[in-house]
Amino acid sequence: MKVNYFKTRRAIFNLTVHIVLVTKYRRKVFQKEHLEFLKVAFNSIAAKWDAEVVEINGESDHVHILLTYPPHKLLSGLIANLKQQFSF
């Protein structure tokens, strides 16, 4: 896997995080169509935050997201935005 480093005038960085979102009580609610929808939705949200989704994977009760983001963005804000968009 080739590592992409991002450059600014004063820094070189590669911040990658692995996020796991779990359903309440680990209920098995995700089907294949839901995971495909989440891939599209997470990519659009990440683009608004100048982040890049490297990979999204999941099963019926959780979703794994591997993403890179710039250091001037707050990770807590990005995760809060992801969770806020999909809480029911």
Z-matrix of the N, CA and C atoms (Angstrom, degrees):
N
C 1 1.435
C 2 1.521 1 108.72
N 3 1.311 2 116.44 1 125.12
C 4 1.456 3 121.80 2 -179.72
C 5 1.525 4 109.21 3 -81.14
N 6 1.323 5 115.34 4 131.65
C 7 1.460 6 120.50 5 -179.72
C 8 1.520 7 108.70 6 -91.59
N 9 1.316 8 116.40 7 125.45
C 10 1.461 9 121.55 8 177.02
C 11 1.517 10 108.92 9 -97.97
N 12 1.318 11 115.87 10 120.60
C 13 1.452 12 120.84 11 175.94
C 14 1.515 13 108.80 12 -97.93
N 15 1.299 14 116.08 13 140.80
C 16 1.452 15 121.87 14 178.84
C 17 1.517 16 108.24 15 -101.95
N 18 1.310 17 116.06 16 142.88
C 19 1.454 18 120.45 17 -175.18
C 20 1.519 19 110.74 18 -121.40
N 21 1.319 20 114.25 19 138.99
C 22 1.452 21 121.67 20 167.28
C 23 1.521 22 105.97 21 -120.46
N 24 1.298 23 116.45 22 -173.73
C 25 1.451 24 118.53 23 -177.20
C 26 1.531 25 112.20 24 -64.69
N 27 1.330 26 116.32 25 -31.94
C 28 1.458 27 119.69 26 -174.34
C 29 1.525 28 114.71 27 -119.96
N 30 1.305 29 118.30 28 1.23
C 31 1.463 30 118.65 29 -174.77
C 32 1.522 31 111.50 30 -148.38
N 33 1.309 32 114.14 31 154.68
C 34 1.460 33 122.89 32 170.37
C 35 1.522 34 105.33 33 -123.41
N 36 1.319 35 117.35 34 131.41
C 37 1.456 36 118.76 35 -174.61
C 38 1.514 37 111.59 36 -147.26
N 39 1.322 38 114.26 37 159.44
C 40 1.455 39 123.40 38 172.05
C 41 1.525 40 106.95 39 -151.57
N 42 1.304 41 116.90 40 90.62
C 43 1.461 42 122.10 41 179.47
C 44 1.522 43 108.28 42 -97.54
N 45 1.312 44 115.97 43 113.19
C 46 1.455 45 121.69 44 -179.08
C 47 1.522 46 108.48 45 -122.22
N 48 1.310 47 116.49 46 132.63
C 49 1.465 48 121.07 47 179.43
C 50 1.526 49 110.25 48 -127.04
N 51 1.311 50 114.38 49 150.93
C 52 1.458 51 122.32 50 176.15
C 53 1.523 52 106.63 51 -112.90
N 54 1.322 53 116.73 52 114.77
C 55 1.459 54 122.74 53 -176.92
C 56 1.526 55 108.23 54 -111.18
N 57 1.314 56 116.00 55 134.07
C 58 1.463 57 121.21 56 176.08
C 59 1.521 58 107.69 57 -119.45
N 60 1.314 59 116.48 58 119.83
C 61 1.461 60 122.51 59 176.64
C 62 1.526 61 108.06 60 -105.75
N 63 1.327 62 115.71 61 123.84
C 64 1.462 63 121.94 62 -173.96
C 65 1.525 64 109.05 63 -114.02
N 66 1.322 65 116.45 64 141.55
C 67 1.461 66 120.16 65 176.85
C 68 1.529 67 109.85 66 -73.38
N 69 1.309 68 115.55 67 157.79
C 70 1.459 69 120.52 68 179.96
C 71 1.526 70 109.44 69 -64.12
N 72 1.311 71 115.81 70 131.51
C 73 1.464 72 124.08 71 -177.73
C 74 1.534 73 112.24 72 59.67
N 75 1.328 74 116.59 73 21.08
C 76 1.476 75 122.67 74 -179.58
C 77 1.534 76 111.68 75 51.92
N 78 1.319 77 115.97 76 36.79
C 79 1.463 78 119.92 77 177.91
C 80 1.517 79 109.59 78 -68.57
N 81 1.299 80 116.52 79 143.04
C 82 1.462 81 122.40 80 -177.24
C 83 1.528 82 108.86 81 -87.75
N 84 1.333 83 115.61 82 90.78
C 85 1.459 84 119.99 83 -175.30
C 86 1.524 85 113.04 84 -115.01
N 87 1.321 86 118.69 85 -21.84
C 88 1.462 87 120.21 86 -176.66
C 89 1.520 88 111.00 87 -81.01
N 90 1.323 89 114.36 88 133.01
C 91 1.452 90 121.13 89 171.22
C 92 1.522 91 107.38 90 -114.68
N 93 1.307 92 116.83 91 177.40
C 94 1.461 93 120.83 92 -176.24
C 95 1.530 94 111.73 93 -59.09
N 96 1.333 95 117.43 94 -39.42
C 97 1.472 96 120.79 95 179.95
C 98 1.527 97 110.93 96 -64.00
N 99 1.329 98 116.51 97 -38.03
C 100 1.461 99 120.17 98 179.24
C 101 1.527 100 110.84 99 -64.89
N 102 1.326 101 116.50 100 -42.48
C 103 1.464 102 120.08 101 -179.43
C 104 1.525 103 111.24 102 -65.23
N 105 1.332 104 117.11 103 -37.40
C 106 1.466 105 119.96 104 177.12
C 107 1.527 106 110.71 105 -65.69
N 108 1.320 107 116.74 106 -40.82
C 109 1.465 108 120.75 107 177.05
C 110 1.529 109 110.73 108 -62.69
N 111 1.336 110 116.42 109 -42.95
C 112 1.464 111 120.19 110 179.86
C 113 1.523 112 111.90 111 -63.09
N 114 1.334 113 117.22 112 -35.91
C 115 1.467 114 120.14 113 177.82
C 116 1.523 115 110.72 114 -60.02
N 117 1.312 116 116.61 115 -47.42
C 118 1.468 117 120.83 116 -179.73
C 119 1.527 118 110.58 117 -65.21
N 120 1.323 119 116.15 118 -44.49
C 121 1.464 120 120.33 119 -177.71
C 122 1.524 121 112.02 120 -66.73
N 123 1.330 122 118.03 121 -43.46
C 124 1.463 123 120.66 122 179.75
C 125 1.521 124 111.14 123 -65.48
N 126 1.322 125 117.10 124 -36.43
C 127 1.466 126 119.34 125 177.24
C 128 1.522 127 111.44 126 -63.57
N 129 1.320 128 117.38 127 -40.13
C 130 1.468 129 119.30 128 -179.95
C 131 1.527 130 111.48 129 -69.78
N 132 1.322 131 117.74 130 -38.92
C 133 1.465 132 120.51 131 178.04
C 134 1.524 133 110.35 132 -67.43
N 135 1.316 134 117.10 133 -41.71
C 136 1.463 135 120.45 134 179.69
C 137 1.524 136 110.93 135 -63.08
N 138 1.313 137 117.29 136 -37.30
C 139 1.468 138 120.25 137 179.09
C 140 1.526 139 111.11 138 -63.10
N 141 1.323 140 117.25 139 -35.57
C 142 1.468 141 120.23 140 177.83
C 143 1.525 142 111.90 141 -66.84
N 144 1.323 143 117.39 142 -25.76
C 145 1.464 144 122.36 143 -178.81
C 146 1.529 145 111.90 144 -98.84
N 147 1.314 146 118.72 145 11.66
C 148 1.468 147 123.88 146 -176.66
C 149 1.525 148 111.80 147 59.99
N 150 1.310 149 116.80 148 29.11
C 151 1.459 150 122.19 149 178.26
C 152 1.525 151 108.55 150 -105.86
N 153 1.322 152 115.40 151 167.54
C 154 1.462 153 120.22 152 179.78
C 155 1.520 154 108.90 153 -132.79
N 156 1.316 155 116.60 154 126.23
C 157 1.458 156 120.93 155 176.86
C 158 1.524 157 107.73 156 -81.22
N 159 1.323 158 115.95 157 118.62
C 160 1.461 159 120.97 158 179.58
C 161 1.517 160 109.88 159 -82.25
N 162 1.336 161 115.56 160 -44.79
C 163 1.463 162 119.54 161 -178.74
C 164 1.528 163 109.74 162 -157.01
N 165 1.308 164 115.40 163 143.62
C 166 1.467 165 122.05 164 173.34
C 167 1.522 166 107.33 165 -129.29
N 168 1.321 167 114.68 166 131.94
C 169 1.448 168 120.61 167 -179.35
C 170 1.517 169 107.58 168 -145.43
N 171 1.283 170 117.87 169 160.81
C 172 1.452 171 117.89 170 178.56
C 173 1.504 172 112.96 171 -172.68
N 174 1.313 173 113.23 172 173.32
C 175 1.453 174 121.96 173 175.33
C 176 1.519 175 107.42 174 -128.57
N 177 1.298 176 116.86 175 -167.44
C 178 1.462 177 119.70 176 -173.51
C 179 1.524 178 113.61 177 -71.48
N 180 1.335 179 118.52 178 -16.10
C 181 1.460 180 119.87 179 -177.56
C 182 1.527 181 114.68 180 -123.53
N 183 1.332 182 118.70 181 1.48
C 184 1.459 183 120.42 182 177.81
C 185 1.527 184 110.83 183 -159.69
N 186 1.346 185 114.81 184 163.39
C 187 1.461 186 121.81 185 179.82
C 188 1.526 187 108.14 186 -132.03
N 189 1.337 188 116.69 187 133.90
C 190 1.459 189 122.81 188 175.13
C 191 1.523 190 108.38 189 -102.97
N 192 1.327 191 116.48 190 133.59
C 193 1.460 192 121.84 191 177.59
C 194 1.520 193 107.75 192 -127.73
N 195 1.314 194 117.13 193 125.27
C 196 1.457 195 122.57 194 174.13
C 197 1.518 196 106.51 195 -111.18
N 198 1.332 197 116.29 196 117.98
C 199 1.459 198 118.12 197 -177.26
C 200 1.515 199 111.60 198 -141.00
N 201 1.322 200 114.56 199 156.02
C 202 1.457 201 122.31 200 175.01
C 203 1.515 202 107.76 201 -112.57
N 204 1.332 203 115.50 202 147.57
C 205 1.460 204 119.65 203 -177.85
C 206 1.523 205 109.45 204 -147.91
N 207 1.323 206 117.54 205 156.03
C 208 1.465 207 120.98 206 179.84
C 209 1.529 208 111.30 207 -78.19
N 210 1.332 209 117.31 208 153.68
C 211 1.466 210 119.75 209 -175.95
C 212 1.523 211 114.36 210 -69.90
N 213 1.317 212 119.07 211 -17.35
C 214 1.461 213 119.77 212 179.86
C 215 1.530 214 112.70 213 -82.38
N 216 1.309 215 118.17 214 -1.52
C 217 1.469 216 122.56 215 175.64
C 218 1.525 217 109.06 216 -104.17
N 219 1.321 218 116.66 217 141.80
C 220 1.456 219 121.07 218 178.26
C 221 1.524 220 110.36 219 -81.82
N 222 1.322 221 116.20 220 125.66
C 223 1.456 222 120.73 221 178.71
C 224 1.527 223 110.67 222 -63.10
N 225 1.320 224 117.16 223 -38.72
C 226 1.466 225 120.08 224 179.90
C 227 1.527 226 111.31 225 -62.41
N 228 1.324 227 117.19 226 -36.85
C 229 1.459 228 120.56 227 177.72
C 230 1.515 229 112.08 228 -68.00
N 231 1.323 230 116.23 229 -39.63
C 232 1.466 231 121.01 230 178.58
C 233 1.525 232 110.69 231 -64.34
N 234 1.322 233 117.37 232 -47.15
C 235 1.463 234 120.69 233 -179.77
C 236 1.525 235 110.60 234 -65.44
N 237 1.323 236 116.77 235 -40.85
C 238 1.466 237 119.89 236 177.89
C 239 1.522 238 110.79 237 -60.81
N 240 1.327 239 117.19 238 -39.56
C 241 1.458 240 120.90 239 178.72
C 242 1.521 241 110.78 240 -66.77
N 243 1.333 242 117.73 241 -41.93
C 244 1.465 243 121.00 242 177.64
C 245 1.527 244 110.82 243 -60.32
N 246 1.327 245 116.54 244 -47.51
C 247 1.463 246 120.33 245 -178.29
C 248 1.523 247 111.63 246 -68.29
N 249 1.324 248 116.57 247 -36.68
C 250 1.461 249 120.71 248 -178.63
C 251 1.523 250 111.44 249 -64.52
N 252 1.312 251 117.39 250 -38.19
C 253 1.456 252 120.99 251 -178.04
C 254 1.528 253 112.52 252 -66.73
N 255 1.342 254 116.96 253 -24.83
C 256 1.463 255 119.55 254 -172.55
C 257 1.513 256 114.08 255 -121.52
N 258 1.321 257 117.96 256 18.37
C 259 1.464 258 118.93 257 175.09
C 260 1.527 259 108.32 258 -91.39
N 261 1.296 260 115.95 259 139.17
C 262 1.461 261 121.35 260 -177.39
C 263 1.506 262 109.90 261 -118.71
